[in-house]
Amino acid sequence: MRVALVGNPNCGKTALFNLLTGSRQKVANYAGVTVERKEGRLHAPSGRHYAVLDLPGAYSLSAASLDEAVTRDVLRGFYPGERAPDVLLCVVDATNLRLHLRFALELRELGRPMVIAVNMMDAAKRRGIDIDLVALERELGVPVVPTVAVKRHGARDLVAMLDRIATAPREPHEPRAHLPEGADLHAETRRLLELTVSMPSRTAKIDDALDRWLLHPVLGLMSLALVMFLIFQAVYAWATPLMDAIEAGTAWVGGGVNTLMSMDGPLRGWVSQETLRSLSEGPVRSLLVDGIIAGLGGVIVFLPQILILFAFILALEESGYLPRAAFLLDRMMAGAGLSGRSFIPLLSSFACAIPGIMATRSIQDPRDRLATIIVAPLMTCSARLPVYALLIGAFIPQQKVWGVLNLQGLVLFGLYMAGILSALVVSWVMKKWRRDKSEHALLLELPSYRIPHPRDLLIGLWERAWIFLRRVGGIILSLTVLLWFLLSFPGAPEGATMPAIDYSFAGRIGHALTAVFAPIGFNWQICIALIPGLAAREVAVSSLATVYALSAADDDAAAQALTPIITDSWSLATALSLLVWFIYAPQCISTLATIKRETGSWKQVAISAGYLFALAYLASLLTYQVAVALGAG
Ligand SMILES: Nc1nc2c(ncn2[C@@H]2O[C@H](COP(=O)(O)OP(=O)(O)OP(=O)(O)O)[C@@H](O)[C@H]2O)c(=O)[nH]1
């Protein structure tokens, strides 16, 4: 039996889906998190199995955006390759029945077996909202089950209800409309509310008080700036001890492997002299120490900063503050040709542009959607954080501004802001080009404030760490090994005058590329690191670590941290130019693939890649030349 979870946005469908199926789909306190249909399996204690679908939130069956269209198509049985669900599990928010019951009534008219989960009963109780569930069930003619998805309450009753429906004798499958044709769903909702819900005279005192402050045109914007600013301060202030520990750990492992494989190391006497020689002088030691340990260690060291940033983002997502930030910025975004609806997709792009671009499906206007897709890669994704952190750590002194502010954190904040401002400028230019300049009003639901649950935060952080470590062990490891190979072979020819690495495959490519990148201050090592950086941007860091470890291998100084090496060998102008390059950084291949999938157009892919490359090059050129002129070369 196929069960579809359906309801208005942000009522807890995904939380319930996770609870029923044991999945870990993203849950957050704003509308439009789920934009695709997700499927999971529910194994009921009765031994029955159900296929459970989590659908994007919708306000009605007359879809206005792409994600709502998915819900409509699945429910009406038009979704390609799929029959309509057998049972609708309609989720409504107990604190907002006025809005949610209307959609429930519309769904009931489909005439399908249906159960209503009245979710967020805890929040309703806290606010003194009293719902007569028996009367509601009687009036609706549909089973009603109270739930608190985040506390795992009500799941057992829901499953029992599904079992009951599954074993009930099949009714002839014809729509059983409850309301007369053309009935006013709003009027019916009002009637139900009057009969079944009693509201306290005054609700949401705290929310109102907070909103007076946080939505204030001046104080609100100041608070938003303060929140963002504090986050970047924390990323630097808190991460250092952990980063030092990881760096020391990497050096220890690298040193250990080096010693283990050396001629007079602990293996002497255990393996033959010959094996030891091949281990110590052959490529294996270099692959392990200069390739894998230096490369991966160079990236892993930034995990603490990524996690601190995400701890804040996850807490903000759960708090209910984000849609308010969208509301505050709507006017500014509209001036730049973006709608307030773009806020959440752009915000998701700070993790990675791919979910960000997918989240644009909830933007109704195709033109607004495209503008958002085009600028999403300008938001600083978490893969760029290691690059920024490396360069800031190496070139920006660890000093305090005005005695309290961390200068490195300030620069990081500036880089993120530069991405955001560039996005506004790019969309403003796109707006100037557009013939139709009409704007849409922003209609946004503001959810209740909620204190994030530490357990959910920890799970979310663990998931982020796991994604990062999987990338390290997957794509970053494979590209590092490939790069090591290209940097180690074919070796120096007879009578060579330069180090062997300059004659390697990758060395030659790097040297050839300097023809293009020398005007912006990039040396051949940077040029070579940019290529695997197209697959995953952190690889630029692991590649630099490998390139420099191999360069230093001759004098046995391998497994050294990357920071002092680049501090010694690059000019400040080069470092600044590379930082600016990564604000625009011609995007990664997976982002381009996502743009192709979401827009269906190669032209948009070419436009995105082209304009980002042009911006990156011009901005770096300007930065480098000005810095050199000022004496930083
Ligand atoms: N207090 C309380 N919060 C809940 C409950 N169920 C879900 N939430 C919270 O409500 C918010 C929305 O939950 P989601 O599961 O993402 O909602 P959704 O309906 O899937 O949202 P969309 O994907 O936007 O359609 C999250 O912040 C959840 O933690 C509940 O029973 N009680």
The ligand as a MOL file (V3000), in Angstrom:
LIG
                    3D

  0  0  0     0  0            999 V3000
M  V30 BEGIN CTAB
M  V30 COUNTS 32 34 0 0 0
M  V30 BEGIN ATOM
M  V30 1 N 7.1410 21.5620 18.4250 0
M  V30 2 C 7.0400 20.7530 17.3650 0
M  V30 3 N 7.7700 21.0010 16.2800 0
M  V30 4 C 7.6560 20.1770 15.2230 0
M  V30 5 C 6.8050 19.0500 15.2360 0
M  V30 6 N 6.9250 18.4240 14.0330 0
M  V30 7 C 7.8100 19.1210 13.3040 0
M  V30 8 N 8.2590 20.1800 14.0200 0
M  V30 9 C 9.2030 21.2230 13.5560 0
M  V30 10 O 8.5390 21.9120 12.5070 0
M  V30 11 C 9.4620 22.3440 11.5190 0
M  V30 12 C 9.0400 21.8630 10.1520 0
M  V30 13 O 9.1900 20.4660 10.0660 0
M  V30 14 P 9.3930 19.7250 8.6550 0
M  V30 15 O 9.2790 18.2730 8.9230 0
M  V30 16 O 10.6010 20.2290 7.9570 0
M  V30 17 O 8.1120 20.2430 7.8820 0
M  V30 18 P 7.5960 19.8940 6.3970 0
M  V30 19 O 6.1250 19.8680 6.4760 0
M  V30 20 O 8.2770 18.6870 5.8840 0
M  V30 21 O 8.0770 21.1910 5.6320 0
M  V30 22 P 8.2600 21.4140 4.0150 0
M  V30 23 O 9.3600 20.5000 3.5930 0
M  V30 24 O 8.6550 22.8600 3.9230 0
M  V30 25 O 6.9620 21.1540 3.3760 0
M  V30 26 C 10.8130 21.8460 11.9890 0
M  V30 27 O 11.4320 22.9000 12.6620 0
M  V30 28 C 10.4750 20.7100 12.9410 0
M  V30 29 O 11.4830 20.5300 13.9280 0
M  V30 30 C 6.0290 18.8100 16.4260 0
M  V30 31 O 5.2350 17.8840 16.5190 0
M  V30 32 N 6.1870 19.7020 17.4510 0
M  V30 END ATOM
M  V30 BEGIN BOND
M  V30 1 1 1 2
M  V30 2 2 2 3
M  V30 3 1 2 32
M  V30 4 1 3 4
M  V30 5 2 4 5
M  V30 6 1 4 8
M  V30 7 1 5 6
M  V30 8 1 5 30
M  V30 9 2 6 7
M  V30 10 1 7 8
M  V30 11 1 8 9
M  V30 12 1 9 10
M  V30 13 1 9 28
M  V30 14 1 10 11
M  V30 15 1 11 12
M  V30 16 1 11 26
M  V30 17 1 12 13
M  V30 18 1 13 14
M  V30 19 2 14 15
M  V30 20 1 14 16
M  V30 21 1 14 17
M  V30 22 1 17 18
M  V30 23 2 18 19
M  V30 24 1 18 20
M  V30 25 1 18 21
M  V30 26 1 21 22
M  V30 27 2 22 23
M  V30 28 1 22 24
M  V30 29 1 22 25
M  V30 30 1 26 27
M  V30 31 1 26 28
M  V30 32 1 28 29
M  V30 33 2 30 31
M  V30 34 1 30 32
M  V30 END BOND
M  V30 END CTAB
M  END
